[in-house]
Amino acid sequence: MSSLFPTYARWDIEPRKASGLKITSETGKEYLDFTSGIGVLNLGHCHEKVKMAVTEQLNKYWHVSNMFQSSIQERTAKMLADASGLSQVFFANSGAEANEAAIKLARKATGKSKIVTCQQSFHGRTFATMAATGQEKIKTGFGPMLASFEYVPFNDHDAMKAAIDENTAAVMIEIVQGEGGIHVVQQSYLDAIQTKCQEHGALLIIDEIQTGIGRTGKPFAFQHFNILPDIITSAKGLGNGLPIGAMIGKEELSVFFDPGSHGSTFGGNPVSVSAAEAVLKETFQSGFLKETVKKAEYLESELAKALNGIEEVKEIRGLGMMVGIECKQDVQVFLMELQEEGLLVLSAGPKVLRLLPSLTVSESEIDTAINKIKKVLAIKQTV
Ligand SMILES: *Cc1c(COP(=O)(O)O)cnc(C)c1O
C-alpha cells in the first residue's frame, strides 16, 4: 500500500527524464507534454538558462532568510513591476500563498472584509483561497468556510455590479478561468468591475497564477484588456518548475504591508528566485512573446480546421497558449486514449480538454498533437 495520502488521482506514468516538451517514462515510452506540469513549464522541461541560473545560485548559497538584503529579489521584483505596470512585490512559495497575501493586503488596506469572486473560479486550497474558490467540490467536508466571500456568475454584469458595495474590500477574478473550463472574461465585464470598484474604494485583484508570465501571449493576461488592477498574483509559470509565487501591487499599498505585518520563511528563497529571474529574462525579452502569439494563432487555426465537423466537439476557446476543447461527453476517456497515443493533455472540469503546451512548442509539435487529438475524437464519433 502507498504511504502517500491519496489526494491525487495519478496517471500510470512515471517519468525517467524530460526535456523541452518530451517526457520519457520509466517504461521507455515517449510522450509529447501538452500539460507543462499544469501550466508551469512555460519554457519547457529542463530549460538550459533556468538550469544555469539555479546551478549558479546553488553554488553560492541556498537560504539565508529574509533578514538579509537580496539583490536577486530586488532585480526580479523590478522585472515583475515593470512588466505589469505595478510597483511592489511580495514573494511567496505558491499560488495559494500569493492569493493569501493579496486577500490579507486587500482587507488591511481597505479596512473592509468582503471579497467578491466568481462561480467556477479557482484560487487555491488554503482556507482563505478555498473560500475564495467558487466551486463546491473544492470545499466539501472542510467547513465552516472563512467568512465574507460572495460569488457571482462569471461575465454576468448585473450580478457583479450588485455584489460590489461599500463593504467590499476587493473583487478577485481570473482573466481566463483555468480550472473552471477555459472561459475568457469580457472587456465590458472588466470595465464594469473597475468602475464599480473605484466608486466604492474596493481593490481589483487579478489572479494571474495560470494566465501570467506569457501564457496568453502578453506578460500578464489583463494586458489584453484596457484595465489596470490594484493587485495581481503570479505563480505557476514564474519559476518554470521551481516553487515560487508573487503578489504584485500598486505603490500606495506599500504602507499596509509594513515590517512584521506579513511574511514567509521560504518566500523569495534565492534558489527559486534565481529560476524566476532567468524565466523573466527569457520570456519578456524582445520578440519572445511575438513568437508565442504566432504559434498560439497557428494552434488555434489548425485545431479549428482539424476538428471542424467532428460531432463530439462543442466549442474550442481560449487565449494564447491556453486552449479548451469542450466536448459533448466526459473527457477522461479521451485523456486516456491520448496518453496511449503519446500525448499528454489535461481536463478542465468534466467536459473540457485543456491544452497548456510550453510557449516554446514548435509548429511540428503542434501538428503532431492536433493529429492525435483529431484521431481520438473522430474515432469516438463513429462508435
Ligand atoms: C493553480 C492555481 C492556483 C493555486 O496555485 P497553487 O500553487 O497550487 O497554490 C490559484 N489560482 C489559479 C488561477 C490557479 O490556476
The ligand as an SDF file (V2000), in Angstrom:
LIG
                    3D

 15 15  0  0  0  0  0  0  0  0999 V2000
   -3.0890   26.8040   -9.7710 C   0  0  0  0  0  0  0  0  0  0  0  0
   -3.8770   27.9900   -9.4080 C   0  0  0  0  0  0  0  0  0  0  0  0
   -3.9100   28.4770   -8.0930 C   0  0  0  0  0  0  0  0  0  0  0  0
   -3.2490   27.7620   -6.9290 C   0  0  0  0  0  0  0  0  0  0  0  0
   -1.8670   27.6790   -7.0610 O   0  0  0  0  0  0  0  0  0  0  0  0
   -1.0370   26.6610   -6.1090 P   0  0  0  0  0  0  0  0  0  0  0  0
    0.3880   26.9490   -6.4610 O   0  0  0  0  0  0  0  0  0  0  0  0
   -1.4720   25.2900   -6.4580 O   0  0  0  0  0  0  0  0  0  0  0  0
   -1.3640   27.0180   -4.7140 O   0  0  0  0  0  0  0  0  0  0  0  0
   -4.6410   29.6260   -7.8400 C   0  0  0  0  0  0  0  0  0  0  0  0
   -5.2730   30.2860   -8.8260 N   0  0  0  0  0  0  0  0  0  0  0  0
   -5.2620   29.8560  -10.1060 C   0  0  0  0  0  0  0  0  0  0  0  0
   -5.9740   30.6360  -11.1550 C   0  0  0  0  0  0  0  0  0  0  0  0
   -4.5750   28.6910  -10.4450 C   0  0  0  0  0  0  0  0  0  0  0  0
   -4.5800   28.2370  -11.7050 O   0  0  0  0  0  0  0  0  0  0  0  0
  1  2  1  0
  2  3  1  0
  2 14  2  0
  3  4  1  0
  3 10  2  0
  4  5  1  0
  5  6  1  0
  6  7  2  0
  6  8  1  0
  6  9  1  0
 10 11  1  0
 11 12  2  0
 12 13  1  0
 12 14  1  0
 14 15  1  0
M  END
$$$$
